């Protein structure tokens, strides 16, 4: 099968502007990538890593038509992304972030939103940051109705939301925690994520966003909703040579442990893939709350209310990160996490 020339695709001087067809019916330089994915059951194949990098580069640079973008995304959605494809997509995006070199311990993605429970993972990140662990969180919001998104929660809690890399650096230096919306450092990827309401399905951008790691953190943590995607994310982290990465089926699709059930954690350390199972913390499952009140998060943090599910979610999520960031065993990580929670600055929120 003919492979499209990466150089020709990237150096094509007469590439039509977004939304315009090529003159004289010449084949559009992005067309080969659509053809690779859509040539039928016997003729189609996955993109190579180089092809994926070139294709995503053209997408971000708006060198493809909207029609081509929709076809490309949905063909990938039906096929399911391969680790090589995701790695190529992420590399193309990273080349265009123009991110500064900042010291970061944990890259924490937040792209799902919550609809069954409050985003308790935000409290996990806050308590860890108070020990000196530098956490960079990024995400998007508004693409699915009825969900509570991190940016909105942080604003309600009075926590700062960065608007650019300069503010990220300031927030990290001041509080060891910074949140930057995807829209601020990759408007194009943000716009594609917002297409979910138009296409009716998630796209590969929802997957790659969790792997972006723009500041090259020591540990990349990801929460996914569909278990079959977990090993794909794990292998992609390995291909990208991330020092450490951790993937779980997070509550609601966020990186948050559901303490009511077992938690299968797939991870990469020293270039090798492995997995482990954290046991359930309760014999019976808890009933989800009737409504998601952000005030409940503030009340829990201040010690003004009790919620055993919420506390367990906060502590065990933090323990997952401590286990892999500090090379602790599960019991040590849980013990340390409980100590940090008990010693948190209750006046922060």
C-alpha positions as a Markdown table, in Angstrom:
| # | Residue | x | y | z |
|---|---|---|---|---|
| 1 | Unk | 0.0 | 0.0 | 0.0 |
| 2 | Unk | 1.3 | 3.4 | -0.9 |
| 3 | Unk | 2.4 | 5.5 | 2.1 |
| 4 | Unk | 1.9 | 9.2 | 1.9 |
| 5 | Unk | 5.0 | 11.3 | 1.9 |
| 6 | Unk | 5.4 | 13.0 | 5.2 |
| 7 | Unk | 7.7 | 15.7 | 3.7 |
| 8 | Unk | 5.3 | 16.4 | 0.9 |
| 9 | Unk | 2.4 | 16.8 | 3.3 |
| 10 | Unk | 4.3 | 19.2 | 5.5 |
| 11 | Unk | 6.1 | 21.2 | 2.8 |
| 12 | Unk | 3.3 | 21.5 | 0.3 |
| 13 | Unk | 3.5 | 25.2 | -0.5 |
| 14 | Unk | 0.1 | 25.4 | -2.2 |
| 15 | Unk | -1.9 | 23.8 | 0.6 |
| 16 | Unk | -5.5 | 25.2 | 0.4 |
| 17 | Unk | -6.7 | 27.3 | 3.3 |
| 18 | Unk | -9.1 | 25.7 | 5.7 |
| 19 | Unk | -12.6 | 25.4 | 4.2 |
| 20 | Unk | -11.5 | 25.7 | 0.6 |
| 21 | Unk | -11.1 | 23.0 | -2.0 |
| 22 | Unk | -7.9 | 22.6 | -4.0 |
| 23 | Unk | -7.9 | 24.2 | -7.4 |
| 24 | Unk | -8.2 | 22.1 | -10.5 |
| 25 | Unk | -9.3 | 19.1 | -8.5 |
| 26 | Unk | -5.7 | 18.2 | -7.4 |
| 27 | Unk | -5.7 | 15.8 | -4.5 |
| 28 | Unk | -5.6 | 17.6 | -1.2 |
| 29 | Unk | -2.4 | 16.8 | 0.7 |
| 30 | Unk | -4.4 | 15.5 | 3.7 |
| 31 | Unk | -6.4 | 13.1 | 1.6 |
| 32 | Unk | -3.9 | 10.2 | 1.8 |
| 33 | Unk | -4.3 | 10.0 | 5.6 |
| 34 | Unk | -8.1 | 9.7 | 5.2 |
| 35 | Unk | -7.6 | 7.0 | 2.5 |
| 36 | Unk | -5.3 | 5.0 | 4.8 |
| 37 | Unk | -8.0 | 4.7 | 7.4 |
| 38 | Unk | -11.0 | 4.3 | 5.1 |
| 39 | Unk | -10.0 | 2.0 | 2.3 |
| 40 | Unk | -12.2 | -0.9 | 3.5 |
| 41 | Unk | -11.8 | -3.9 | 5.8 |
| 42 | Unk | -8.9 | -5.4 | 3.7 |
| 43 | Unk | -7.3 | -2.2 | 2.4 |
| 44 | Unk | -7.3 | 0.1 | 5.5 |
| 45 | Unk | -4.7 | 0.0 | 8.2 |
| 46 | Unk | -3.5 | 2.1 | 11.1 |
| 47 | Unk | -1.3 | 5.1 | 10.6 |
| 48 | Unk | 2.4 | 4.8 | 11.4 |
| 49 | Unk | 3.8 | 7.0 | 14.1 |
| 50 | Unk | 5.3 | 9.3 | 11.6 |
| 51 | Unk | 2.1 | 9.5 | 9.6 |
| 52 | Unk | 0.1 | 10.2 | 12.7 |
| 53 | Unk | 2.5 | 13.0 | 13.7 |
| 54 | Unk | 2.3 | 14.6 | 10.2 |
| 55 | Unk | -1.5 | 14.3 | 10.1 |
| 56 | Unk | -2.1 | 15.8 | 13.5 |
| 57 | Unk | 0.4 | 18.5 | 12.6 |
| 58 | Unk | -1.7 | 19.5 | 9.6 |
| 59 | Unk | -4.9 | 19.3 | 11.7 |
| 60 | Unk | -3.5 | 21.7 | 14.4 |
| 61 | Unk | -2.1 | 24.0 | 11.7 |
| 62 | Unk | -5.5 | 24.1 | 10.0 |
| 63 | Unk | -4.2 | 22.6 | 6.8 |
| 64 | Unk | -7.1 | 20.2 | 6.3 |
| 65 | Unk | -10.8 | 20.8 | 5.5 |
| 66 | Unk | -13.5 | 20.4 | 8.1 |
| 67 | Unk | -15.0 | 17.6 | 6.0 |
| 68 | Unk | -11.6 | 15.8 | 6.1 |
| 69 | Unk | -11.2 | 16.3 | 9.8 |
| 70 | Unk | -14.7 | 14.8 | 10.6 |
| 71 | Unk | -14.0 | 11.8 | 8.4 |
| 72 | Unk | -10.5 | 11.3 | 9.9 |
| 73 | Unk | -11.7 | 11.5 | 13.5 |
| 74 | Unk | -14.7 | 9.2 | 13.0 |
| 75 | Unk | -12.7 | 6.6 | 11.0 |
| 76 | Unk | -10.2 | 6.5 | 13.9 |
| 77 | Unk | -13.1 | 6.3 | 16.4 |
| 78 | Unk | -14.5 | 3.2 | 14.7 |
| 79 | Unk | -11.0 | 1.6 | 14.3 |
| 80 | Unk | -9.8 | 2.7 | 17.8 |
| 81 | Unk | -6.5 | 4.5 | 18.1 |
| 82 | Unk | -3.3 | 2.5 | 18.3 |
| 83 | Unk | -0.4 | 3.4 | 20.6 |
| 84 | Unk | 1.7 | 4.4 | 17.7 |
| 85 | Unk | -1.0 | 6.7 | 16.4 |
| 86 | Unk | -1.6 | 8.4 | 19.8 |
| 87 | Unk | 2.2 | 8.8 | 20.3 |
| 88 | Unk | 2.5 | 10.5 | 16.9 |
| 89 | Unk | -0.5 | 12.8 | 17.7 |
| 90 | Unk | 0.9 | 13.8 | 21.0 |
| 91 | Unk | 4.3 | 14.5 | 19.6 |
| 92 | Unk | 2.8 | 16.8 | 16.9 |
| 93 | Unk | 0.9 | 18.7 | 19.6 |
| 94 | Unk | 3.9 | 19.0 | 21.9 |
| 95 | Unk | 6.0 | 20.5 | 19.1 |
| 96 | Unk | 3.4 | 23.4 | 18.9 |
| 97 | Unk | 2.9 | 24.2 | 22.6 |
| 98 | Unk | 5.9 | 26.4 | 23.0 |
| 99 | Unk | 5.8 | 25.5 | 26.7 |
| 100 | Unk | 8.5 | 26.7 | 29.1 |
| 101 | Unk | 10.8 | 24.4 | 31.0 |
| 102 | Unk | 9.3 | 24.2 | 34.4 |
| 103 | Unk | 9.9 | 21.7 | 37.2 |
| 104 | Unk | 6.8 | 19.5 | 37.6 |
| 105 | Unk | 6.3 | 16.3 | 39.5 |
| 106 | Unk | 2.8 | 15.3 | 38.3 |
| 107 | Unk | 1.0 | 16.0 | 35.1 |
| 108 | Unk | -2.7 | 15.5 | 36.0 |
| 109 | Unk | -5.2 | 15.6 | 33.1 |
| 110 | Unk | -8.9 | 16.4 | 33.7 |
| 111 | Unk | -11.1 | 16.1 | 30.6 |
| 112 | Unk | -14.1 | 14.0 | 31.5 |
| 113 | Unk | -16.1 | 16.0 | 34.1 |
| 114 | Unk | -18.1 | 14.4 | 36.9 |
| 115 | Unk | -21.8 | 13.5 | 37.0 |
| 116 | Unk | -22.1 | 10.9 | 39.8 |
| 117 | Unk | -19.8 | 12.3 | 42.5 |
| 118 | Unk | -18.0 | 15.6 | 43.1 |
| 119 | Unk | -14.5 | 15.8 | 41.7 |
| 120 | Unk | -12.8 | 14.8 | 44.9 |
| 121 | Unk | -9.5 | 14.4 | 43.0 |
| 122 | Unk | -9.1 | 18.1 | 43.2 |
| 123 | Unk | -8.8 | 17.8 | 47.0 |
| 124 | Unk | -6.3 | 15.0 | 46.4 |
| 125 | Unk | -4.1 | 17.3 | 44.3 |
| 126 | Unk | -4.4 | 20.1 | 46.8 |
| 127 | Unk | -3.3 | 18.1 | 49.7 |
| 128 | Unk | -0.4 | 16.7 | 47.8 |
| 129 | Unk | 0.7 | 20.1 | 46.7 |
| 130 | Unk | 0.9 | 21.2 | 50.3 |
| 131 | Unk | 3.7 | 18.8 | 50.8 |
| 132 | Unk | 5.8 | 20.4 | 48.1 |
| 133 | Unk | 4.8 | 18.1 | 45.2 |
| 134 | Unk | 4.4 | 20.3 | 42.1 |
| 135 | Unk | 1.3 | 19.4 | 40.2 |
| 136 | Unk | 0.3 | 20.7 | 36.7 |
| 137 | Unk | -3.4 | 20.1 | 35.9 |
| 138 | Unk | -5.0 | 20.7 | 32.5 |
| 139 | Unk | -8.4 | 20.0 | 31.0 |
| 140 | Unk | -11.4 | 21.1 | 29.0 |
| 141 | Unk | -15.0 | 21.7 | 29.9 |
| 142 | Unk | -18.5 | 22.1 | 28.4 |
| 143 | Unk | -18.3 | 19.4 | 25.8 |
| 144 | Unk | -20.8 | 17.1 | 27.5 |
| 145 | Unk | -24.0 | 18.3 | 29.2 |
| 146 | Unk | -24.8 | 17.6 | 32.8 |
| 147 | Unk | -21.2 | 17.3 | 34.1 |
| 148 | Unk | -19.3 | 19.2 | 36.6 |
| 149 | Unk | -15.9 | 20.3 | 35.2 |
| 150 | Unk | -12.7 | 21.1 | 37.0 |
| 151 | Unk | -12.4 | 24.7 | 35.8 |
| 152 | Unk | -15.8 | 25.6 | 37.1 |
| 153 | Unk | -15.2 | 23.9 | 40.4 |
| 154 | Unk | -11.9 | 25.7 | 41.0 |
| 155 | Unk | -13.5 | 29.0 | 40.3 |
| 156 | Unk | -16.3 | 28.3 | 42.7 |
| 157 | Unk | -13.8 | 27.3 | 45.4 |
| 158 | Unk | -11.8 | 30.5 | 44.8 |
| 159 | Unk | -8.8 | 28.7 | 43.4 |
| 160 | Unk | -6.9 | 30.5 | 40.6 |
| 161 | Unk | -7.1 | 29.3 | 37.0 |
| 162 | Unk | -4.1 | 30.2 | 34.9 |
| 163 | Unk | -4.5 | 31.9 | 31.5 |
| 164 | Unk | -1.0 | 31.4 | 30.2 |
| 165 | Unk | 2.3 | 29.7 | 30.9 |
| 166 | Unk | 3.6 | 32.7 | 32.8 |
| 167 | Unk | 0.7 | 32.4 | 35.3 |
| 168 | Unk | 1.3 | 28.6 | 35.5 |
| 169 | Unk | 4.9 | 29.3 | 36.6 |
| 170 | Unk | 3.7 | 31.8 | 39.2 |
| 171 | Unk | 1.0 | 29.4 | 40.6 |
| 172 | Unk | 3.5 | 26.5 | 40.8 |
| 173 | Unk | 6.0 | 28.6 | 42.6 |
| 174 | Unk | 3.4 | 30.1 | 45.0 |
| 175 | Unk | 1.3 | 27.0 | 45.7 |
| 176 | Unk | 2.9 | 24.0 | 43.9 |
| 177 | Unk | -0.4 | 23.6 | 42.0 |
| 178 | Unk | -1.5 | 25.1 | 38.7 |
| 179 | Unk | -4.5 | 24.5 | 36.4 |
| 180 | Unk | -4.4 | 25.6 | 32.8 |
| 181 | Unk | -7.4 | 25.1 | 30.4 |
| 182 | Unk | -6.5 | 23.3 | 27.1 |
| 183 | Unk | -8.0 | 26.3 | 25.4 |
| 184 | Unk | -5.1 | 28.5 | 26.7 |
| 185 | Unk | -2.3 | 26.4 | 25.2 |
| 186 | Unk | -3.9 | 24.6 | 22.3 |
| 187 | Unk | -7.1 | 26.4 | 21.0 |
| 188 | Unk | -7.3 | 24.0 | 18.0 |
| 189 | Unk | -7.4 | 20.9 | 20.2 |
| 190 | Unk | -9.9 | 22.5 | 22.4 |
| 191 | Unk | -12.1 | 23.3 | 19.5 |
| 192 | Unk | -12.0 | 19.7 | 18.3 |
| 193 | Unk | -13.0 | 18.4 | 21.7 |
| 194 | Unk | -16.0 | 20.7 | 21.6 |
| 195 | Unk | -17.1 | 19.0 | 18.4 |
| 196 | Unk | -18.4 | 16.1 | 20.5 |
| 197 | Unk | -21.9 | 17.6 | 20.5 |
| 198 | Unk | -21.7 | 17.8 | 16.7 |
| 199 | Unk | -20.3 | 14.4 | 16.0 |
| 200 | Unk | -22.1 | 12.7 | 18.8 |
| 201 | Unk | -19.0 | 10.7 | 19.8 |
| 202 | Unk | -15.7 | 11.3 | 21.6 |
| 203 | Unk | -12.7 | 11.6 | 19.2 |
| 204 | Unk | -9.1 | 10.6 | 19.5 |
| 205 | Unk | -8.3 | 14.1 | 20.8 |
| 206 | Unk | -10.1 | 13.1 | 24.0 |
| 207 | Unk | -7.5 | 10.3 | 24.4 |
| 208 | Unk | -4.4 | 12.2 | 23.3 |
| 209 | Unk | -5.3 | 15.1 | 25.6 |
| 210 | Unk | -4.7 | 12.9 | 28.6 |
| 211 | Unk | -1.2 | 12.2 | 27.4 |
| 212 | Unk | -0.1 | 15.7 | 26.4 |
| 213 | Unk | 2.3 | 16.2 | 29.4 |
| 214 | Unk | 3.4 | 19.6 | 28.0 |
| 215 | Unk | 5.8 | 20.4 | 30.9 |
| 216 | Unk | 7.5 | 16.9 | 30.9 |
| 217 | Unk | 6.4 | 15.9 | 34.4 |
| 218 | Unk | 8.0 | 13.0 | 36.2 |
| 219 | Unk | 4.7 | 11.2 | 36.5 |
| 220 | Unk | 1.7 | 11.3 | 34.2 |
| 221 | Unk | -1.6 | 10.2 | 35.7 |
| 222 | Unk | -4.7 | 9.5 | 33.6 |
| 223 | Unk | -8.2 | 8.5 | 34.3 |
| 224 | Unk | -10.2 | 6.8 | 31.6 |
| 225 | Unk | -13.8 | 5.5 | 31.5 |
| 226 | Unk | -13.7 | 2.6 | 29.0 |
| 227 | Unk | -11.3 | -0.2 | 30.3 |
| 228 | Unk | -10.2 | -1.3 | 26.8 |
| 229 | Unk | -8.5 | 2.0 | 26.3 |
| 230 | Unk | -6.4 | 1.5 | 29.5 |
| 231 | Unk | -3.6 | -0.6 | 27.9 |
| 232 | Unk | -3.5 | 1.7 | 24.9 |
| 233 | Unk | -2.8 | 4.7 | 27.1 |
| 234 | Unk | -0.2 | 2.6 | 29.1 |
| 235 | Unk | 1.7 | 1.6 | 25.9 |
| 236 | Unk | 1.5 | 5.1 | 24.5 |
| 237 | Unk | 3.2 | 6.4 | 27.7 |
| 238 | Unk | 5.9 | 3.8 | 27.2 |
| 239 | Unk | 6.4 | 4.9 | 23.5 |
| 240 | Unk | 6.7 | 8.5 | 24.6 |
| 241 | Unk | 9.4 | 7.6 | 27.0 |
| 242 | Unk | 7.6 | 9.2 | 30.0 |
| 243 | Unk | 9.6 | 8.4 | 33.1 |
| 244 | Unk | 6.5 | 7.2 | 34.9 |
| 245 | Unk | 2.8 | 7.0 | 33.8 |
| 246 | Unk | -0.2 | 5.6 | 35.6 |
| 247 | Unk | -3.7 | 4.8 | 34.1 |
| 248 | Unk | -6.8 | 3.8 | 36.0 |
| 249 | Unk | -10.5 | 3.4 | 35.2 |
| 250 | Unk | -11.3 | 6.6 | 37.1 |
| 251 | Unk | -14.6 | 7.5 | 38.6 |
| 252 | Unk | -16.5 | 9.2 | 35.8 |
| 253 | Unk | -13.4 | 9.0 | 33.6 |
| 254 | Unk | -11.3 | 11.3 | 35.8 |
| 255 | Unk | -8.1 | 10.3 | 37.6 |
| 256 | Unk | -10.0 | 9.5 | 40.8 |
| 257 | Unk | -10.2 | 6.2 | 42.6 |
| 258 | Unk | -13.6 | 4.8 | 43.3 |
| 259 | Unk | -13.0 | 3.3 | 46.8 |
| 260 | Unk | -16.1 | 1.1 | 46.5 |
| 261 | Unk | -14.5 | -1.3 | 44.1 |
| 262 | Unk | -11.2 | -2.8 | 43.1 |
| 263 | Unk | -8.9 | -0.5 | 41.2 |
| 264 | Unk | -6.7 | -1.9 | 38.4 |
| 265 | Unk | -3.7 | 0.4 | 37.9 |
| 266 | Unk | -1.6 | 0.0 | 34.7 |
| 267 | Unk | 1.7 | 1.8 | 34.9 |
| 268 | Unk | 5.0 | 2.3 | 33.2 |
| 269 | Unk | 8.3 | 2.6 | 35.2 |
| 270 | Unk | 11.8 | 2.5 | 33.9 |
| 271 | Unk | 10.5 | 1.8 | 30.4 |
| 272 | Unk | 8.6 | -1.3 | 31.5 |
| 273 | Unk | 4.8 | -1.9 | 31.7 |
| 274 | Unk | 3.2 | -3.5 | 34.7 |
| 275 | Unk | -0.1 | -3.5 | 36.5 |
| 276 | Unk | -1.4 | -3.9 | 40.1 |
| 277 | Unk | -4.8 | -4.2 | 41.8 |
| 278 | Unk | -5.8 | -2.1 | 44.8 |
| 279 | Unk | -8.5 | -3.8 | 46.8 |
| 280 | Unk | -11.9 | -2.3 | 47.5 |
| 281 | Unk | -12.1 | -0.2 | 50.7 |
| 282 | Unk | -15.7 | -1.0 | 51.6 |
| 283 | Unk | -17.9 | -4.1 | 51.5 |
| 284 | Unk | -20.9 | -2.3 | 50.3 |
| 285 | Unk | -21.2 | 0.4 | 47.7 |
| 286 | Unk | -22.3 | 3.9 | 48.7 |
| 287 | Unk | -25.4 | 5.6 | 47.3 |
| 288 | Unk | -24.4 | 8.5 | 45.0 |
| 289 | Unk | -25.5 | 12.0 | 46.2 |
| 290 | Unk | -28.7 | 13.5 | 45.0 |
| 291 | Unk | -26.9 | 16.6 | 43.7 |
| 292 | Unk | -23.3 | 17.7 | 43.2 |
| 293 | Unk | -22.8 | 20.7 | 45.5 |
| 294 | Unk | -19.3 | 22.2 | 45.3 |
| 295 | Unk | -19.9 | 23.5 | 48.8 |
| 296 | Unk | -19.7 | 19.9 | 50.1 |
| 297 | Unk | -16.1 | 19.8 | 48.9 |
| 298 | Unk | -15.3 | 22.9 | 50.8 |
| 299 | Unk | -17.1 | 21.6 | 53.9 |
| 300 | Unk | -15.2 | 18.3 | 53.8 |
| 301 | Unk | -11.8 | 20.1 | 53.4 |
| 302 | Unk | -12.5 | 22.3 | 56.4 |
| 303 | Unk | -13.5 | 19.4 | 58.5 |
| 304 | Unk | -17.1 | 20.7 | 58.9 |
| 305 | Unk | -18.7 | 17.6 | 57.6 |
| 306 | Unk | -18.1 | 13.9 | 57.4 |
| 307 | Unk | -18.4 | 11.6 | 54.3 |
| 308 | Unk | -16.5 | 8.3 | 54.4 |
| 309 | Unk | -16.8 | 7.8 | 50.6 |
| 310 | Unk | -15.4 | 11.2 | 49.9 |
| 311 | Unk | -12.5 | 10.9 | 52.3 |
| 312 | Unk | -11.7 | 7.5 | 51.0 |
| 313 | Unk | -11.7 | 8.7 | 47.4 |
| 314 | Unk | -9.5 | 11.7 | 48.3 |
| 315 | Unk | -7.0 | 9.7 | 50.3 |
| 316 | Unk | -6.8 | 6.6 | 48.0 |
| 317 | Unk | -6.4 | 8.8 | 44.9 |
| 318 | Unk | -3.5 | 10.6 | 46.5 |
| 319 | Unk | -2.1 | 7.3 | 47.6 |
| 320 | Unk | -2.0 | 6.1 | 44.0 |
| 321 | Unk | 0.2 | 9.0 | 43.0 |
| 322 | Unk | 2.4 | 8.7 | 46.1 |
| 323 | Unk | 3.0 | 5.0 | 45.4 |
| 324 | Unk | 4.4 | 5.7 | 42.0 |
| 325 | Unk | 6.0 | 9.1 | 42.5 |
| 326 | Unk | 7.9 | 8.1 | 45.6 |
| 327 | Unk | 8.2 | 4.3 | 44.9 |
| 328 | Unk | 6.3 | 3.3 | 48.0 |
| 329 | Unk | 4.4 | 0.1 | 48.6 |
| 330 | Unk | 0.6 | 0.3 | 48.7 |
| 331 | Unk | 0.4 | 0.2 | 52.5 |
| 332 | Unk | 3.1 | 2.9 | 52.9 |
| 333 | Unk | 1.4 | 5.1 | 50.3 |
| 334 | Unk | -2.0 | 4.8 | 52.1 |
| 335 | Unk | -0.4 | 5.5 | 55.5 |
| 336 | Unk | 1.4 | 8.6 | 54.2 |
| 337 | Unk | -1.7 | 9.8 | 52.4 |
| 338 | Unk | -3.8 | 9.6 | 55.5 |
| 339 | Unk | -1.1 | 11.6 | 57.4 |
| 340 | Unk | -1.1 | 14.3 | 54.7 |
| 341 | Unk | -4.9 | 14.6 | 54.8 |
| 342 | Unk | -4.9 | 14.9 | 58.6 |
| 343 | Unk | -2.3 | 17.6 | 58.5 |
| 344 | Unk | -3.8 | 19.6 | 55.6 |
| 345 | Unk | -4.2 | 23.4 | 55.9 |
| 346 | Unk | -8.0 | 23.5 | 56.5 |
| 347 | Unk | -8.0 | 27.3 | 55.9 |
| 348 | Unk | -7.1 | 27.0 | 52.3 |
| 349 | Unk | -10.7 | 26.7 | 51.0 |
